[in-house]
Amino acid sequence: MADVKNIIKLLQLLTREEGVSLEELEVALEMKNKGIYKNLTLLKDADVEVIKVKPRHWRVRQEELLGLFNLSSEDLVKVDHIKEAIIDDKCINLLKYQNSKGYTGDFKVEPISLFDRNRRLWCFDLKDHQLKQFKLSRAEYVEITTRPRYYKERYVDVQCDIFGTASKEVRKISFLLTTLGYQLMKETYPESRQYLTEINTRNDNFIYKYEGEVFSYKGVGRFILGIPGHVMDIQPKSLLYHVQEELKRAYYSEL
């Protein structure tokens, strides 16, 4: 098992803006290159994006560490149990899960994958026979069962996007963001940064562009509606139409 102190020190070294070389890591950590590569692999397995600056030279963005350390020790145990269940092809029980409506109960599911920096679970609910997502922090405990995952054929081809929605149909989208919109997107959906770029535009307020793929307009539509005034040039038109229709529905539901 890796030395926790070495991992923490490794992370500190990797946050240097210029990066750090293999030789520097060997000296600082008093380890051979085999141990360095092993620890780098552990970070990648923990969903930390280790950037290769050049051969045998790496760095990690400081904001990358925020998501890593935001997980509680209890949630880290849940993550381990879920990953173990997926590898062993077993179902799990989400015990004493409290949903957004205040209901607390147990959910039996077939785990598919973790996303949102291991904060949320994409799974198949065995009671409703529907694909759902759950926040790990809302479950008191994750229990691995002996029951195999029987319904994989129902979701093997279904993918989940960074906004937590799923479908077999891929849709390409793009839009421009203000600096605040850009920051909110990175904080809310850490995986989005790989699709965000700074651009030259006639409008000095909208200097960031999101360009990626989604499997449904529902998730990204909720995000856009949640930051009015900070998104423009929404593409394709079908996404813009979806946002407009959701806005109308919300307005008339309040009348």
C-alpha positions in Angstrom: 0.0 0.0 0.0 1.3 3.4 -0.9 2.7 5.7 1.8 0.1 8.5 2.4 2.9 11.0 3.2 4.6 10.2 -0.1 1.3 10.7 -2.0 0.7 14.0 -0.4 4.2 15.2 -1.0 3.9 14.0 -4.6 0.8 16.0 -5.1 2.5 19.1 -3.7 5.4 18.7 -6.1 3.1 18.1 -9.1 1.2 21.4 -8.5 4.2 23.4 -9.6 3.3 25.5 -12.6 6.3 24.3 -14.5 5.8 20.7 -13.5 8.3 18.3 -12.0 10.7 15.8 -13.6 11.2 12.1 -12.7 14.7 12.8 -11.5 13.4 15.6 -9.1 10.7 13.3 -7.8 13.2 10.5 -7.1 15.4 12.8 -5.1 12.5 14.6 -3.2 10.6 11.4 -2.4 13.7 9.2 -2.0 12.1 6.6 -4.3 13.2 4.7 -7.5 11.4 5.4 -10.7 9.3 2.2 -10.4 7.8 3.6 -7.2 7.2 7.0 -8.8 5.3 5.5 -11.7 3.3 3.3 -9.3 2.2 6.4 -7.3 1.4 8.3 -10.5 -0.8 5.4 -11.6 -2.6 5.5 -8.2 -3.4 9.2 -8.8 -4.8 8.5 -12.2 -6.9 5.6 -10.8 -8.3 8.2 -8.3 -9.4 10.3 -11.3 -6.6 12.9 -10.8 -5.6 14.3 -14.2 -1.8 14.0 -14.3 -0.6 16.1 -17.3 2.6 15.0 -19.1 4.4 18.3 -19.8 7.1 16.5 -21.7 8.8 13.1 -21.5 9.3 12.1 -17.8 7.9 15.4 -16.7 4.4 15.9 -15.1 2.2 18.4 -13.4 -1.3 18.6 -11.9 -3.6 21.6 -11.9 -4.3 23.0 -8.5 -8.0 23.1 -9.0 -7.8 19.4 -9.8 -7.1 18.7 -6.1 -10.2 20.5 -4.9 -12.4 17.7 -6.1 -10.1 15.0 -4.7 -10.1 16.3 -1.1 -13.8 17.3 -1.1 -14.8 13.7 -0.6 -15.2 12.7 3.0 -13.6 9.5 4.4 -17.0 7.9 4.5 -17.6 8.7 0.8 -14.2 7.3 -0.1 -15.2 4.0 1.5 -18.4 4.1 -0.6 -16.4 4.7 -3.7 -14.2 1.7 -3.0 -17.2 -0.5 -2.4 -18.8 0.6 -5.7 -15.7 0.0 -7.7 -15.2 -3.4 -6.1 -18.9 -4.3 -7.0 -18.4 -3.2 -10.6 -15.2 -5.3 -10.9 -16.9 -8.3 -9.3 -20.1 -7.8 -11.4 -22.3 -7.5 -8.3 -25.3 -5.4 -7.2 -25.2 -3.0 -4.3 -27.5 -1.6 -1.7 -27.6 2.1 -1.1 -28.6 2.1 2.6 -30.5 5.0 4.3 -30.4 7.1 1.1 -32.1 10.5 1.5 -33.4 11.9 -1.8 -34.1 15.6 -2.6 -37.7 15.3 -1.5 -36.7 14.2 2.0 -37.5 10.5 1.6 -35.1 8.1 3.3 -34.9 4.5 2.3 -32.8 1.7 0.8 -32.2 1.3 -2.9 -31.0 -1.9 -4.6 -29.2 -1.1 -7.8 -26.8 -2.4 -10.4 -23.8 0.0 -10.4 -22.6 1.1 -13.8 -20.1 3.9 -13.3 -19.1 6.8 -11.1 -18.9 10.4 -12.4 -18.6 14.0 -11.2 -15.3 13.2 -9.5 -16.7 10.1 -7.8 -19.5 12.1 -6.2 -22.4 10.5 -8.1 -23.3 7.0 -9.2 -24.9 6.0 -12.5 -26.9 2.8 -12.0 -29.9 0.6 -12.9 -32.6 0.7 -10.2 -33.8 -2.8 -9.6 -37.2 -1.7 -8.3 -38.2 0.7 -11.0 -36.1 -0.9 -13.7 -34.9 2.5 -14.8 -31.5 4.1 -15.2 -30.8 6.6 -12.4 -28.1 8.6 -10.7 -27.5 8.9 -7.0 -25.3 11.3 -4.9 -23.0 9.2 -2.7 -23.1 11.8 0.1 -26.9 11.1 0.5 -26.3 7.4 1.3 -25.3 6.4 4.8 -23.6 3.2 3.6 -22.9 1.1 0.4 -23.4 -2.6 0.8 -22.1 -5.1 -1.7 -24.5 -8.0 -2.3 -24.0 -11.5 -3.7 -26.5 -10.9 -6.5 -24.9 -10.6 -10.0 -25.8 -7.8 -12.4 -28.5 -9.4 -14.5 -29.7 -6.4 -16.7 -26.5 -5.3 -18.3 -28.0 -5.7 -21.8 -30.4 -2.8 -21.0 -27.6 -0.3 -20.4 -24.5 -1.6 -22.0 -24.8 0.8 -25.0 -26.2 3.7 -22.9 -23.7 6.4 -22.0 -23.9 9.1 -19.3 -22.6 12.6 -20.1 -21.0 15.0 -17.6 -24.4 16.6 -16.9 -25.7 13.3 -15.6 -28.1 12.5 -18.4 -28.0 9.4 -20.7 -29.0 8.1 -24.0 -27.7 6.1 -26.9 -27.8 9.2 -29.2 -24.8 11.5 -29.2 -25.4 15.2 -29.7 -22.7 17.8 -30.3 -23.3 21.2 -28.6 -21.5 24.5 -28.0 -22.0 27.8 -26.3 -20.1 30.8 -25.1 -19.7 31.7 -21.4 -18.7 34.7 -19.3 -15.9 34.4 -16.8 -18.4 33.7 -14.0 -20.2 31.1 -16.1 -16.9 29.5 -16.9 -16.0 29.3 -13.2 -19.4 27.9 -12.2 -19.2 25.3 -14.9 -15.8 24.1 -13.8 -16.9 24.0 -10.1 -20.2 22.3 -10.8 -19.0 19.8 -13.5 -15.2 19.4 -13.0 -15.0 17.1 -16.1 -16.1 20.0 -18.3 -12.7 21.7 -18.3 -11.5 19.4 -21.1 -14.2 20.9 -23.3 -13.6 24.5 -22.3 -11.3 26.9 -24.2 -10.5 30.6 -24.0 -11.3 32.3 -27.3 -11.0 35.6 -29.1 -14.5 37.2 -29.5 -16.0 40.5 -30.4 -17.8 40.4 -27.1 -15.3 40.9 -24.3 -17.7 39.5 -21.7 -18.0 36.1 -23.4 -14.5 34.8 -23.7 -14.9 31.1 -23.0 -16.4 28.4 -25.2 -17.8 25.0 -24.2 -17.8 22.5 -27.1 -18.6 18.9 -26.4 -21.1 16.1 -26.6 -24.1 15.2 -24.6 -26.6 12.4 -24.7 -29.6 14.5 -23.7 -30.5 18.2 -23.5 -32.0 17.9 -20.1 -28.9 18.2 -18.0 -27.1 20.9 -19.9 -30.4 22.7 -20.3 -30.8 22.9 -16.5 -27.2 24.3 -16.2 -27.9 27.0 -18.9 -31.2 28.0 -17.2 -29.4 28.2 -13.9 -27.0 31.0 -15.0 -29.1 33.5 -17.0 -27.1 36.2 -18.7 -23.9 34.2 -18.7 -24.5 32.0 -21.8 -24.9 33.0 -25.4 -24.6 31.6 -28.9 -26.2 28.3 -28.0 -25.7 25.6 -30.7 -27.4 23.7 -32.2 -30.7 25.5 -32.5 -32.5 22.4 -31.1 -30.7 23.0 -27.8 -31.7 26.6 -27.8 -35.3 25.6 -28.6 -35.2 23.1 -25.7 -34.0 25.8 -23.3 -36.7 28.3 -24.5 -39.4 25.7 -24.0 -38.2 24.8 -20.5 -38.2 28.5 -19.6 -41.8 28.9 -20.9 -42.8 25.8 -18.9 -41.3 27.2 -15.7 -42.9 30.6 -16.2 -46.4 29.3 -16.9 -46.2 26.8 -14.0 -45.8 29.7 -11.6 -48.9 31.5 -12.8 
